[in-house]
Amino acid sequence: MEQDQAFVEYVVKSLVDHPEDVKTERVVDEMGVLITLHLNPEDMGQVIGRMGQTAKAIRTLLRVVGAKHKARVNLKIYEPEGSHRGPRREMSGGMGHQGSQMGSPMGMSQSSEESIDEFKL
């Protein structure tokens, strides 16, 4: 097993609840190295993380490992056909949970503006 593949397995097995289900495939072609990660569907969220941040971090570290060996390494997380993802939530301007209040100045809701106007300062 190559170092990049061993690295992915080590990190992912440390994150998931079912480490025995973690499997990787390594394919080398003219584009570089592609590591495909297979894991238990229950562990998918732990590996991907909020808004994909955990997967992004693993990919970044994997590119560093690849660069050390002068190889371009990419990670693909296998999602079986028929698996179900929840609906994607739309982010408005990167404001997170404040997105619903963007129509008013400074992110305040309409009722907050009315309350401030009542003070007549």
C-alpha positions in Angstrom: 0.0 0.0 0.0 1.4 3.4 -1.0 1.9 6.2 1.6 -0.9 8.4 0.3 -3.4 5.5 0.4 -2.2 4.5 3.9 -2.5 8.1 5.0 -6.2 8.4 3.9 -7.1 5.1 5.6 -5.4 6.1 8.8 -7.1 9.5 9.0 -10.6 8.3 8.0 -10.5 5.3 10.3 -9.7 7.6 13.1 -12.8 9.7 12.4 -15.5 7.1 11.8 -17.7 4.8 13.9 -17.2 1.8 11.6 -13.4 1.7 10.8 -13.7 -1.9 9.6 -15.8 -0.7 6.6 -13.2 1.8 5.4 -11.7 0.7 2.1 -9.6 2.6 -0.5 -8.8 2.0 -4.1 -5.8 3.6 -5.8 -5.6 4.3 -9.5 -2.7 5.9 -11.3 -3.2 7.5 -14.7 -1.9 10.4 -16.8 -3.8 12.9 -14.6 -2.2 11.6 -11.4 -3.3 9.5 -8.5 -7.0 9.0 -7.7 -7.9 7.5 -4.3 -11.5 6.4 -4.1 -12.8 6.0 -0.5 -15.5 3.5 0.4 -17.1 3.7 3.8 -20.2 2.9 5.8 -23.1 5.2 4.8 -23.7 6.1 8.4 -20.1 7.6 8.5 -20.5 9.7 5.5 -21.4 12.8 7.4 -18.4 12.5 9.7 -16.0 12.3 6.8 -17.6 15.1 4.8 -18.2 17.4 7.7 -20.2 20.6 7.9 -20.4 22.1 4.4 -17.6 19.7 3.3 -14.9 21.2 5.5 -13.6 17.9 6.8 -13.3 16.4 3.4 -11.7 19.5 2.1 -9.1 19.3 4.9 -8.4 15.7 4.1 -7.9 16.5 0.4 -5.6 19.4 1.3 -3.4 17.2 3.5 -3.4 14.5 0.8 -2.2 16.9 -1.8 0.7 17.8 0.6 1.6 14.1 1.0 1.4 13.7 -2.8 3.6 16.8 -3.4 6.2 15.3 -1.2 6.4 12.4 -3.6 6.0 14.6 -6.7 2.6 13.2 -7.5 -0.8 14.9 -8.0 -3.2 13.1 -5.6 -7.0 13.5 -5.5 -9.6 11.9 -3.3 -13.1 10.8 -4.3 -15.6 9.8 -1.7 -17.7 7.0 -3.2 -21.4 7.5 -2.9 -23.4 4.3 -3.8 -26.2 4.6 -6.3 -29.6 5.1 -4.7 -28.1 6.6 -1.6 -30.2 9.5 -0.3 -28.9 12.9 0.6 -31.0 15.5 2.3 -32.0 18.6 0.4 -29.2 21.1 0.1 -29.8 24.3 2.0 -29.0 27.4 0.1 -26.6 29.8 1.7 -27.2 33.5 1.1 -24.1 35.5 1.0 -22.3 33.4 3.5 -24.2 34.8 6.4 -25.3 31.4 7.8 -28.4 31.5 9.9 -28.8 35.3 9.4 -29.6 34.8 5.8 -33.4 35.1 6.3 -32.9 38.6 7.7 -30.9 40.0 4.8 -33.7 42.1 3.4 -33.5 44.7 6.1 -30.5 47.0 7.0 -27.8 45.5 9.1 -29.5 42.1 9.1 -32.2 43.1 11.5 -35.7 41.6 11.2 -38.6 43.8 10.5 -40.0 43.5 14.0 -36.6 44.6 15.5 -36.7 47.7 13.3 -40.2 48.5 14.4 -39.2 48.1 18.0 -36.4 50.5 17.6 -38.6 53.1 15.8 -41.0 53.1 18.8 -38.3 54.5 21.1 -38.2 57.8 19.1 -34.7 58.7 20.4 
